[in-house]
């Protein structure tokens, strides 16, 4: 039997923020470097990949370093948000057994600290943009922000579907780790999209992160606007998927506690 219920819906966002802060503290508890890992993990990978691949792609793509950093920061945001979102209900199973909290609150709170980590990493990115003298204007920053919101949106969509499923199918966590590796190399992060044949480019765009990462590079580095029709098609597909994920989460939540 649940001990209590959160009745005041106006407190939902306070609960989200409280849970997000708790997750952030627990994640780095006992770690010597603590929250520095938010910066250190993607930055170390960036240094390695930049050292290995910059000479290979530099001639045809002069600002390769910036493009690589944009891709890595966006990828870490997506990877982290989907992973913690997928595992959020399981990790909060003790709380859910005692207190009724809408499941979407648990999932969103788990992904909020991924957003905070992205904001910290974005500061480093903007310093690089200034250093390389390619800092965009307000208009292109706004376009980049739209792509970031869409990345968070598809992360939530995935999490709303996956979080109830992993309660029943625990192997989903291992499967997603493998798929993340596949999607990483299927996204134009290490290599420019122009380095692959046109037919392969078409296949790569099946991966939603390909469009969002590539268009973000165009906005931040090239100070341009990628094809608007592609973005509109993406949004037209994303909206029903997002609504469907919320409906699925609501339906799957009815008997979820008994399976935890």
ChimeraX attribute file (.defattr): number of C-alpha atoms within 10 A of each C-alpha:
attribute: neighborCount
match mode: 1-to-1
recipient: residues
	/A:1	6
	/A:2	10
	/A:3	9
	/A:4	11
	/A:5	11
	/A:6	13
	/A:7	10
	/A:8	7
	/A:9	9
	/A:10	9
	/A:11	10
	/A:12	15
	/A:13	13
	/A:14	12
	/A:15	17
	/A:16	20
	/A:17	17
	/A:18	12
	/A:19	20
	/A:20	22
	/A:21	16
	/A:22	14
	/A:23	17
	/A:24	18
	/A:25	13
	/A:26	11
	/A:27	12
	/A:28	15
	/A:29	12
	/A:30	9
	/A:31	11
	/A:32	9
	/A:33	11
	/A:34	13
	/A:35	15
	/A:36	11
	/A:37	15
	/A:38	17
	/A:39	16
	/A:40	13
	/A:41	11
	/A:42	16
	/A:43	17
	/A:44	12
	/A:45	13
	/A:46	20
	/A:47	13
	/A:48	10
	/A:49	17
	/A:50	19
	/A:51	12
	/A:52	11
	/A:53	15
	/A:54	18
	/A:55	11
	/A:56	13
	/A:57	17
	/A:58	12
	/A:59	10
	/A:60	11
	/A:61	15
	/A:62	12
	/A:63	17
	/A:64	23
	/A:65	21
	/A:66	20
	/A:67	24
	/A:68	22
	/A:69	27
	/A:70	24
	/A:71	25
	/A:72	23
	/A:73	24
	/A:74	22
	/A:75	23
	/A:76	18
	/A:77	24
	/A:78	24
	/A:79	20
	/A:80	19
	/A:81	27
	/A:82	28
	/A:83	22
	/A:84	22
	/A:85	30
	/A:86	29
	/A:87	22
	/A:88	25
	/A:89	27
	/A:90	18
	/A:91	15
	/A:92	16
	/A:93	15
	/A:94	12
	/A:95	14
	/A:96	20
	/A:97	16
	/A:98	13
	/A:99	14
	/A:100	14
	/A:101	17
	/A:102	15
	/A:103	20
	/A:104	21
	/A:105	17
	/A:106	22
	/A:107	25
	/A:108	22
	/A:109	24
	/A:110	31
	/A:111	27
	/A:112	22
	/A:113	22
	/A:114	24
	/A:115	18
	/A:116	15
	/A:117	19
	/A:118	23
	/A:119	14
	/A:120	12
	/A:121	23
	/A:122	17
	/A:123	11
	/A:124	16
	/A:125	17
	/A:126	17
	/A:127	12
	/A:128	16
	/A:129	19
	/A:130	12
	/A:131	10
	/A:132	13
	/A:133	10
	/A:134	16
	/A:135	19
	/A:136	19
	/A:137	11
	/A:138	9
	/A:139	13
	/A:140	20
	/A:141	16
	/A:142	14
	/A:143	19
	/A:144	22
	/A:145	14
	/A:146	14
	/A:147	21
	/A:148	19
	/A:149	12
	/A:150	18
	/A:151	21
	/A:152	21
	/A:153	16
	/A:154	20
	/A:155	23
	/A:156	25
	/A:157	22
	/A:158	19
	/A:159	29
	/A:160	28
	/A:161	21
	/A:162	24
	/A:163	29
	/A:164	27
	/A:165	18
	/A:166	19
	/A:167	20
	/A:168	12
	/A:169	10
	/A:170	12
	/A:171	11
	/A:172	17
	/A:173	16
	/A:174	9
	/A:175	10
	/A:176	16
	/A:177	13
	/A:178	11
	/A:179	11
	/A:180	16
	/A:181	11
	/A:182	11
	/A:183	18
	/A:184	19
	/A:185	12
	/A:186	20
	/A:187	25
	/A:188	27
	/A:189	25
	/A:190	23
	/A:191	20
	/A:192	17
	/A:193	17
	/A:194	11
	/A:195	13
	/A:196	13
	/A:197	9
	/A:198	11
	/A:199	8
	/A:200	12
	/A:201	17
	/A:202	11
	/A:203	11
	/A:204	20
	/A:205	17
	/A:206	12
	/A:207	14
	/A:208	16
	/A:209	25
	/A:210	22
	/A:211	20
	/A:212	25
	/A:213	24
	/A:214	20
	/A:215	23
	/A:216	28
	/A:217	25
	/A:218	18
	/A:219	22
	/A:220	24
	/A:221	21
	/A:222	17
	/A:223	18
	/A:224	16
	/A:225	16
	/A:226	17
	/A:227	9
	/A:228	10
	/A:229	9
	/A:230	12
	/A:231	15
	/A:232	11
	/A:233	10
	/A:234	15
	/A:235	13
	/A:236	11
	/A:237	11
	/A:238	17
	/A:239	14
	/A:240	11
	/A:241	16
	/A:242	19
	/A:243	13
	/A:244	15
	/A:245	19
	/A:246	18
	/A:247	14
	/A:248	14
	/A:249	23
	/A:250	15
	/A:251	12
	/A:252	16
	/A:253	15
	/A:254	9
	/A:255	10
	/A:256	18
	/A:257	15
	/A:258	8
	/A:259	9
	/A:260	17
